Amino acid sequence: MRLSKKLMFAIEAVLDIAYNAGPQPVQSGEINDRQGIPRRYLEPVLQQLVRAGILEGVRGPRGGYRLARERRRITLADIAQAVKTTEAVSDPFDLPAGSALGQRVVRPVCMELADNWMQQLDSISIEDLCNRARELGVDSETREKADFAI
């Protein structure tokens, strides 16, 4: 299985929002600056993630995006499902298989692999990726913006 460019961008955008979120929403320009995701991909992906209930859009001059639910409750499978609904690629499982080998052997094996892949994605949360980034020492805007004055 290969991750599409759109799915990779969606995961990076959600992770960026989760990892760099402070009290203010994260603006798409900030995501673009940090991740280098082309704007022509970023805005439509963000809007699809809002429609899927993964992100929440905040309007106004200080608006942007924030997670719609806790990051431990957002899995990579959730993001994949949201992006999959907008991809124009035809699903090979929807096509009629012409031979007995295709129908009885190849298609069931491929469907099993796809199910296993989605189970793997479902076992990884945005929280898991944030923890991994922290362990690897990836800088976070949140730490730089934090005010620890008492």
C-alpha positions in Angstrom: 0.0 0.0 0.0 1.2 3.5 -0.8 0.1 6.6 0.9 -1.1 9.3 -1.5 0.4 12.7 -1.5 -2.9 14.1 -0.4 -3.1 11.7 2.6 0.5 12.6 3.6 -0.3 16.3 3.5 -3.5 15.7 5.6 -1.6 13.8 8.2 1.2 16.4 8.3 -1.4 19.2 8.6 -3.3 17.6 11.5 0.0 16.7 13.3 1.2 20.3 12.8 -1.9 21.7 14.3 -1.8 19.2 17.2 1.9 19.7 17.9 2.1 23.5 17.5 -1.3 24.5 18.8 -1.4 27.1 21.5 -4.3 29.2 22.8 -4.9 30.6 19.3 -5.9 28.6 16.3 -3.2 27.6 13.8 -3.4 29.5 10.6 -2.9 27.7 7.2 0.0 30.1 6.4 1.8 28.9 9.5 1.3 25.3 8.5 2.5 26.1 5.0 5.6 27.9 6.4 6.5 25.0 8.7 5.6 22.0 6.5 6.0 23.4 3.0 2.6 22.0 1.9 1.6 23.8 -1.3 -1.5 26.0 -0.7 -3.4 24.4 -3.6 -3.4 21.2 -1.6 -3.5 22.5 1.9 -6.7 24.6 1.9 -8.9 21.9 0.3 -7.5 19.2 2.6 -8.1 21.4 5.7 -11.7 22.0 4.6 -12.3 18.3 4.1 -10.9 17.6 7.5 -13.3 20.2 9.0 -16.2 18.5 7.2 -15.1 15.2 8.6 -15.1 16.5 12.1 -11.4 16.1 12.6 -10.6 19.9 12.6 -12.6 22.9 13.6 -12.4 26.1 11.5 -12.3 29.4 13.4 -13.3 32.5 11.5 -11.9 36.0 11.9 -8.6 37.8 11.6 -7.0 35.6 14.3 -8.8 32.5 12.9 -7.4 29.3 11.7 -7.8 25.6 12.6 -7.8 23.6 15.8 -8.5 20.0 16.5 -12.2 19.2 16.8 -11.5 16.5 19.4 -8.6 15.3 21.6 -5.6 14.2 19.7 -5.6 10.8 21.3 -9.1 10.3 19.7 -7.9 11.1 16.2 -6.3 8.2 14.3 -4.5 8.0 11.0 -7.4 5.9 9.8 -9.8 8.8 10.5 -7.7 11.1 8.4 -7.3 8.5 5.7 -11.1 8.0 5.6 -11.7 11.7 5.3 -9.2 12.1 2.5 -10.3 9.0 0.7 -13.8 10.4 0.2 -12.4 13.3 -1.9 -9.9 11.4 -4.0 -11.0 10.8 -7.6 -9.1 7.6 -7.9 -11.4 4.6 -8.8 -11.4 1.9 -6.2 -10.0 -1.3 -7.8 -12.4 -3.3 -5.6 -15.4 -1.7 -7.4 -14.3 -3.0 -10.8 -15.6 -6.4 -11.9 -12.9 -9.1 -11.8 -12.8 -10.9 -15.1 -11.4 -14.2 -14.1 -11.9 -16.8 -11.4 -8.3 -16.2 -10.2 -9.1 -12.5 -9.9 -12.4 -12.9 -8.1 -11.5 -15.8 -5.8 -7.8 -15.3 -5.1 -6.4 -11.9 -5.9 -9.3 -9.7 -4.8 -9.8 -11.4 -1.4 -6.0 -11.2 -0.7 -5.9 -7.5 -1.7 -9.0 -6.8 0.4 -7.4 -8.5 3.4 -4.2 -6.5 2.9 -6.3 -3.2 2.7 -8.2 -4.2 5.9 -4.9 -4.9 7.7 -3.5 -1.6 6.5 -6.5 0.3 7.9 -6.2 -1.6 11.2 -2.6 -0.4 11.4 -3.7 3.2 10.7 -6.4 2.9 13.3 -3.9 1.9 15.9 -1.9 5.1 15.5 -3.2 8.3 17.0 -2.1 11.9 16.5 -1.1 11.8 20.2 1.3 8.9 19.3 2.9 11.0 16.6 3.1 14.1 18.9 4.9 11.9 21.5 7.2 10.5 18.8 8.0 14.1 17.6 8.8 15.1 21.2 11.0 12.1 21.8 12.9 13.0 18.6 13.4 16.6 19.7 11.3 18.2 17.0 10.8 21.9 17.8 7.3 23.0 18.7 5.8 26.4 18.4 3.8 25.8 21.6 7.0 25.6 23.7 8.3 28.8 22.2 5.0 30.7 22.8 4.4 29.3 26.3 4.5 31.8 29.1 5.5 30.3 32.4 5.3 33.4 34.6 3.6 32.8 37.9 
